């Protein structure tokens, strides 16, 4: 029998009803009993609205509504319905296409986002109900939904099996058919539920949007490790450091752009970070300089850049403590049952050290795209997930991600991996962020361009940065064009939108 995420919540509510389950920085908290009771109430309210097993329910909420997001996520699973965590940064058209593709029947939202949701309800035939949270000004607890027809807070769970759909996580929606990763109850838990729940009173600090793969996992992962969750709705490095001082988290998760802002913050060297035992970073390449800075400030902690993707689900690589600095650039070793192979264009295995596409297998835990057979067939072949990431395995089986397959820059026949050049730029003391992309070149095919964000008040020039790169990199890898900007375009997860940077570079001639 599959243990459901909601089973773990029930067990926590029975064992530790009055303990804090979640806290939102500057925005309230919720105990396990409150979470359990409120999700039972909301589940009944959804049933009263006609929601049945298998119906899709969108959770479309601002980050500040994190506690209600968590209650909603549990309620949807209690009804046996399918959660569609929805990106709040989508354009109107993108949102419409996504909700239409998922045939969402009910949408849970907040007062600020509700006008758009109501408008879409007029055009999307499947969308029958838009349920809006009470507004904060009404003095309602930040976890409460207050939907009519939901007075009974007793245990509620529609029977579901491991094969039933739990979530659909959309990874793109800008072109073609939207790609939503279909996740079933048997593979929704990233960390398996513990038969004997525990509570250490320590916490896990997180700041990624809840509708992303990293964010949705954060809803149940802390409790599965006996921790409570602390959520920072809008990341700010200074406030993050303060929260670490105040709440002394044992576990923190960051995306590389947050990590970079933290290490370059003026208070980074003074703040007490000793509570942190695990500093997990993930979702994009991490500059070695940033990893080193974090590890040096937290010598006892396990600091590592972990590799994951929505399509792969619970595919873990692990970096043994103390190995991080010896294996700079590695995301660790695949933890069985995950298998990773590196293959060439024809799908043949490559020897260790050689770069090819990483393909992944987790028998019995495969995911697929929702209502997109073509994309599914192109991504999963014979049980192997073709990640689209270029990577290599070293002789000890450590995995190194070198970039997206489509992001390799081929300059006059030489392959250049953006991550290598970005790492060198980030070694420069005045560079806070760097993104390297290919730009068209009439003779070479492609040339290398870099877009950087400098520390405030920095006076370095493109020429100086090029000299810095020339000291560390082969000549053909040195960016010919370097632009300085105040901010890099990023998606909600924090990944740099490289295609947008390429468009911007094409639209602005070099100065
Ligand atoms: P998503 O499913 O949106 O989380 O994106 C997954 C993709 O993010 C992967 O296919 C990689 O391209 C990238 N990614 C995730 N983790 C890492 C990492 N630790 N290092 C480099 N790239 C990463």
Boltz pocket constraint, residues with backbone or C-beta under 6 A from the ligand:
constraints:
  - pocket:
      binder: B
      contacts: [[A, 171], [A, 213], [A, 214], [A, 281], [A, 282], [A, 283], [A, 284], [A, 285], [A, 286], [A, 305], [A, 306], [A, 307], [A, 308], [A, 309], [A, 310], [A, 311], [A, 331], [A, 387], [A, 388], [A, 389], [A, 401], [A, 403], [A, 404], [A, 493]]
      max_distance: 6.0
